[in-house]
């Protein structure tokens, strides 16, 4: 994994679940698993996120979340600083990174912050397969897919 790091000292694997796929949709579940240079998990952020808009029926069908599940969760504004700290300066990895980073970028902008990720590693672009297909082709068990932490650990 050292070749992946370049000048970074860690890898941050990220996944979000959202209220939908549009530009105004919001994050409702967020997971970031931090790996050291050897690929060992050293930190985990796994949280529900209270959104200001309802979860769309299609999104709910995929991620299994309902609006009531988010009632006591922190807002993204509560989490933004922690998310930015975990991702800043790390090699950021995601399966379909364009989506996850678009949603994270929009959420950060809404709270007056931003995140610049230079050259994220997108395992979807590398494998040209869904996460489930990629796992199967590498003999990795698929556990809790379409749940942010399950997707992050599978991607890692």
C-alpha positions in Angstrom: 0.0 0.0 0.0 3.0 2.3 0.4 3.0 3.1 -3.4 -0.6 4.4 -3.0 0.3 6.8 -0.3 2.7 9.1 -2.1 3.3 11.9 0.4 0.2 11.1 2.5 0.5 9.2 5.8 -2.8 7.4 5.7 -5.7 6.3 3.5 -9.3 7.3 4.2 -11.9 5.1 2.7 -15.3 6.8 2.5 -18.9 6.0 1.7 -22.1 8.0 2.1 -25.8 7.1 2.0 -28.1 9.9 0.9 -31.7 11.1 0.7 -31.4 10.6 -3.1 -29.1 11.2 -6.1 -29.8 14.9 -6.8 -27.7 18.0 -6.2 -30.0 19.1 -3.3 -30.1 15.7 -1.7 -28.3 15.2 1.6 -26.1 12.7 3.4 -28.0 10.5 5.9 -25.2 8.0 6.7 -21.5 8.5 6.6 -18.5 6.1 7.2 -14.8 6.8 7.0 -12.3 4.1 7.8 -8.8 5.3 8.2 -6.0 2.9 7.2 -2.3 3.3 7.9 0.4 2.7 5.3 0.2 -1.1 5.9 -3.5 -1.2 5.3 -4.4 -1.7 9.0 -7.6 0.0 10.2 -6.7 2.6 12.7 -9.8 4.7 13.0 -13.5 4.5 12.2 -16.2 7.1 11.9 -19.6 5.5 11.3 -22.7 7.7 11.9 -26.2 8.5 10.9 -26.7 12.1 9.8 -29.9 14.0 10.4 -31.0 15.6 7.1 -33.2 18.6 6.6 -35.2 16.8 3.9 -37.0 13.4 3.8 -35.3 10.3 2.5 -36.7 9.5 -0.9 -38.5 6.2 -1.3 -35.9 4.9 -3.9 -33.0 5.8 -1.6 -34.7 4.3 1.4 -35.2 1.0 -0.5 -31.4 0.9 -1.3 -30.0 2.0 2.0 -32.7 0.7 4.4 -33.0 4.0 6.3 -36.2 5.8 7.2 -36.6 9.4 8.4 -37.4 8.2 11.9 -34.0 6.5 12.1 -32.3 9.9 11.9 -34.2 11.6 14.7 -31.4 11.7 17.3 -28.5 11.8 14.9 -26.1 14.7 14.5 -26.5 17.1 11.6 -23.7 17.3 9.0 -22.8 20.7 10.4 -22.0 18.9 13.7 -19.7 16.4 11.9 -18.1 18.7 9.2 -15.0 19.5 11.1 -14.3 15.8 12.0 -15.0 14.7 8.4 -12.6 17.3 7.0 -9.9 16.4 9.5 -10.1 12.7 8.6 -10.0 13.4 4.8 -7.6 16.3 4.6 -4.2 15.1 3.5 -5.2 11.5 3.2 -5.4 9.4 0.1 -9.2 9.2 -0.3 -10.6 6.0 -1.7 -14.2 5.2 -2.5 -16.2 2.9 -4.8 -17.8 5.4 -7.2 -15.8 8.3 -5.7 -17.4 10.9 -8.0 -20.8 10.4 -6.2 -19.4 10.2 -2.7 -17.1 13.2 -3.1 -19.8 15.2 -4.9 -22.2 14.7 -2.0 -19.5 15.4 0.6 -18.5 18.5 -1.2 -22.0 19.8 -1.4 -22.6 19.1 2.3 -19.4 20.9 3.2 -20.3 23.9 1.1 -23.7 24.1 2.8 -21.9 24.6 6.1 -19.4 27.1 4.7 -16.4 24.7 4.3 -14.8 22.9 1.5 -12.6 19.9 0.7 -10.1 19.4 -2.0 -9.3 15.8 -2.9 -6.5 15.5 -5.3 -6.6 12.3 -7.4 -9.0 10.2 -5.4 -8.8 6.4 -5.9 -12.0 5.2 -7.4 -12.3 1.4 -7.1 -15.4 1.5 -9.4 -13.3 3.0 -12.2 -10.4 0.6 -11.5 -12.6 -2.5 -11.6 -15.4 -1.4 -13.9 -17.7 -3.5 -11.7 -20.2 -3.0 -9.0 -18.9 -3.4 -5.5 -20.7 -6.7 -5.2 -19.2 -8.0 -8.5 -15.7 -6.7 -7.6 -15.9 -8.5 -4.2 -17.0 -11.7 -5.8 -14.3 -11.6 -8.4 -11.7 -11.2 -5.6 -13.2 -13.8 -3.3 -14.1 -11.3 -0.6 -17.4 -11.9 1.2 -20.1 -9.2 0.7 -21.3 -8.1 4.1 -23.7 -5.3 4.8 -23.5 -3.8 1.3 -25.4 -0.5 0.8 -24.7 0.3 4.4 -22.0 2.9 4.6 -19.6 1.0 7.0 -20.1 -2.3 5.1 -19.3 -0.6 1.8 -16.3 1.1 3.2 -14.8 -2.0 4.8 -15.5 -3.9 1.5 -13.8 -1.2 -0.5 -10.8 -1.1 1.9 
